[in-house]
Amino acid sequence: MAGLFLAACGSGAGDAAPRESAADTSGELPTAGTERFPLVPASAAIDQVNRLPRNPLTEAIEADSATAERIRFGYRVARDPQAFGAAEFVGNDLACFSCHMNGGQREGALPLVGVAGLFPQFRNRDDRMVSLRERIDGCFMRSMNGTPPPPDHPVALALQAYIHWLSEGQPEGESPPWRGQNRIPEEARLAIEDLDLSKGRRLYADKCAQCHGDDGQGLDVGLATPAPLWGDRSWNDGAGASRIWTFAGFIRYAMPLNAPGSLTDEESQHIAAWVNSQDRPVFPTKAADYPGGGRPGDAVYDTLVFPVHPLKARLGADRP
């Protein structure tokens, strides 16, 4: 299959025991974790979309039975929140593993392995220290366009338990080497005015539409079911994926899934611009973000940075 593009899509991570991953021979993408913390390499192709280095449904969990079941429940919720007790908190067709691919265990796709020990952490968007639970709450509100579960709700507790399980043995306060790798280097970032929607549209048609459809709503491709990239069932404009350089970094290192890393920094940014020029839900309180200043220059949705959405204003004949 050509151009499998799964940014913000459900990878349909399976419950089967993990398989061996393809070797990373790209020379550009990062290698896969460490012996102690194995990860699916960023260069792994489509046949590895369901691989889990650690699968809580098949391996023994060194914890009491209640905790073990909570960890397994957290995995199931992260895989399919609509089917496993979190439907009331989700407002679109995305799941946690839409972005944290391979069960949060894939390099270049926002891996969750080892991150629990980094919380609480300071976040510029909030201008304060936030807990892991609050970080999860933000994903519910923004990426999944929903509402956060109460702090003591089984869904909230289970998701935290799963992330902590993925982080067992990782030193607290020590950022793992695979964190933050899916970024567009500052020197390669295109100015917002230099983003080319026509190029983005052509690249999307060539690399993405076969799985996400011309309308961006996703198609069932068997190994995965891509979720909408825009429209009412996609992330809202307060999500991190609504930022051009942020979303482009994910595209650059995680996509297309049959050839990760084959897109350039520039191409990834044009695709990100095209996707984020389309209509999507509005996050009502985004004007309150970054109360301490430092609003990011790629937040095209932010009316305090851009009085008018600069990409929507340029759409014109490029609107599908």
Disulfide bonds with the S-S distance in Angstrom:
none
